[in-house]
Amino acid sequence: MGIVYIFCIIFVALWPNFALQLLGWLVHLVNVDKFAGDVQITLAGGIFGLIQVLIYTYVGALLFGWLHNKFLEK
């Protein structure tokens, strides 16, 4: 997930308007620029976002593994 997030950061940095249009399609908003039009990518924001993605992925994987093992118990 960290690698996917880094690719996402690069994509948004290179093509911000297209990324904003894709976000609008994803969340079914016609005027997504009204809500996220002034968002800027910064190094600190990218690093903190990456840390969040890694933590959320780790916690989700732990929860999934725990539930998987719980349902397999006899």
C-alpha positions in Angstrom: 0.0 0.0 0.0 2.9 2.3 0.6 4.1 1.8 -2.9 0.6 2.5 -4.3 0.4 5.6 -2.2 3.7 6.9 -3.5 2.5 6.3 -7.1 -0.6 8.2 -6.2 1.4 11.2 -4.9 3.5 11.3 -8.1 0.3 11.0 -10.2 -1.4 13.9 -8.4 1.8 16.0 -8.5 2.2 15.6 -12.2 -1.5 15.8 -13.3 -3.4 17.6 -10.5 -6.4 18.6 -12.6 -6.9 15.1 -14.0 -6.4 13.6 -10.5 -9.1 16.0 -9.2 -11.4 14.9 -12.0 -10.8 11.2 -11.2 -11.6 12.0 -7.5 -14.9 13.6 -8.6 -15.9 10.6 -10.6 -15.0 8.3 -7.7 -17.1 10.2 -5.1 -19.9 11.2 -7.6 -19.3 14.9 -7.3 -19.7 17.2 -10.2 -17.9 20.2 -8.6 -15.2 18.4 -6.6 -12.9 21.4 -7.1 -15.2 23.4 -4.7 -14.3 21.0 -1.9 -10.7 20.1 -2.8 -9.6 22.6 -5.4 -7.0 24.4 -3.2 -5.3 21.3 -1.8 -1.5 21.3 -2.3 0.9 18.4 -2.1 3.8 19.0 0.3 6.7 16.8 1.3 5.5 16.8 4.9 1.9 16.0 3.9 3.1 13.2 1.7 5.3 11.7 4.4 2.5 11.9 7.1 0.0 10.5 4.6 2.4 7.6 3.8 2.7 6.9 7.5 -1.1 6.9 7.9 -1.5 4.5 5.0 1.1 2.1 6.4 -0.5 2.1 9.9 -4.1 1.6 8.5 -2.9 -1.2 6.3 -1.1 -2.9 9.1 -4.0 -2.6 11.5 -6.4 -3.8 8.8 -4.2 -6.8 8.0 -3.9 -7.7 11.7 -7.7 -7.5 12.1 -8.2 -9.6 9.0 -5.7 -12.2 10.2 -7.2 -12.3 13.6 -10.7 -12.8 12.3 -9.5 -15.4 9.8 -7.9 -17.4 12.6 -10.9 -16.9 14.8 -13.3 -18.4 12.2 -11.0 -21.3 11.5 -10.9 -22.4 15.2 -12.8 -25.6 15.9 
